[in-house]
């Protein structure tokens, strides 16, 4: 296996995992702060946290899928160049970068909004889920492009 394949398989999951870990930590931190400020809404903030972390986690899963795809390439028989593996790794990482940051900020913002206006928590969660789905589409675009690059 060519070194570039191995490098970009590792970077596809490593960089996605790095960013995911940071933003999941930020969401959990905001959740715990919100629970501390309004303990009677702890269950609600737990639901927001689980939804937020689950969606941010999808980026790491996309990185893992692309890493497996790259590692599954056989340089002796594939028509995929090492540079295509580099491009696939970049596609998934950059797509995650935007989606992960956006999703983390969105969930944190929903927690802040709920703290300020608890009577609107259902509407806030509804809009948060809608917006998370829209932001997640960016990561899915990166996944699709990465698959196309890997043939």
N, C-alpha and C positions, 0 to 999 in steps of 0.2 A: 504494500500500500504506500502511495506517495505521501511524503511528510505533510504536504499542504492539505490533503484530505484529513489526516489525523488532527492537524492543527485546527482546521475550521470546524470539524465535528466537535472538538473540545470547546472551542470558543462559542459555537452556537448554543450549547447548553450552559457553559460557564458564565458567559455574559448575561444571558437571559436569567439564569439563576441568581446572579449577583443583584441585578436590578429588582427582580421579584422579591428577594429577601429584604432588601431595603424598603420597598414600598409596602410589603406586608407588615413589616415592623412599624412603619409610620401609621398605617391604618389601625393596628392593634394599640399603639400608643394613644392615638386620638380616642379610641373606644374606651380605654381604661380611664383617661382623663374625663370623658363624658360621663362615665359611670360614677366617678368620684364626685362630679358636680351635681348629678341628678340620680342618686341611687335607686329611686323608685322606677326609673326607666331602664334599669340594667338589662332586662330581658330584651327590650327593643333594640338597645345598642348591640347586644350580642348577635341578634339577627342581622343587623346592618353589617357588622364585622364579618360574619361568616359569608354573607353574600359578596362583600367587597374582596375578601381574601380569596374566595373561590374564583372570582373572575380574574383577579391579578395573577393567580397561580396558573391560569390557562397559558400565559405566555411562556412559562417554564416548560409546560407540556409541549407546546409548539416547538420550542428549542430542542427538547429531547427527541421528538419525532424527526426533526431535520437532522440531528446528530446521528440517529440510527440510519437514516437514509444515506447520509454521506459515508458512514462506516460500512454500509452494505455494498458500496460501489467496488467493483473489482477492476483495478486499473488495466489489467490485461485484456478485459473483454468490454469494458464500458466505452461509450463514445462521449461521456461526460468528462470535460477537462477539469484539472485541478482548480482552474480559475472559476469554473462554474460552481465548484464546491465553496470557494471563497465568496462568490457572489450570493450563494444561497445562505451561507452563514451570516453575511451582512444583512441580507433582506430580512431574515427573521429577527436579528438583533435590533436593527433600526426600527422595524415595525413595532417590536415590543417596547422600545424606548418611549415612543410617543404614547402608545396605549397604556403601558404600565404607569407612567407618570400621571396621565390623564385620569385613569381609574382610581389611583390612590388619592389624588386631589379631590375627585368627585365624591368619594365615600367620606373623606374627612369633612368636606363642605356640607354634606348631608347631615353629619353628626352635629356640626356647629349650628346648622339651621334648625335642627330638632331641639337643641338646647335653648335656642332663642325663642322658639315657637312650638312647644310640645303638642299643642292642640292640632297642628297641621302634620303630624308625623306620618299619617297614612298617605297624604298627598306627596310629601317629601320623598317617602320610600318609593312610591309609584314612579315619580319622575326620575329618581336616582337609577332605578332598574332600567327604565327606558334609555336614559343617557349612557348607562354602562354598556348596554347592548350596542348602541351606536359607536361608542369609542372602541369596543372590542372588535368591531368590523375592521379597524385599521390593522390589528394584529392578524386577523384572518387573511387580509390582503397580502401581508408579508408571507404568510404560510403558503398561500396559493402560488405566489411568485417563486418562492424557494422550491416548491415541487416542480414548477415548470422548468426552472434552471437545472434541476437534477434529472430531467427527462422523463 
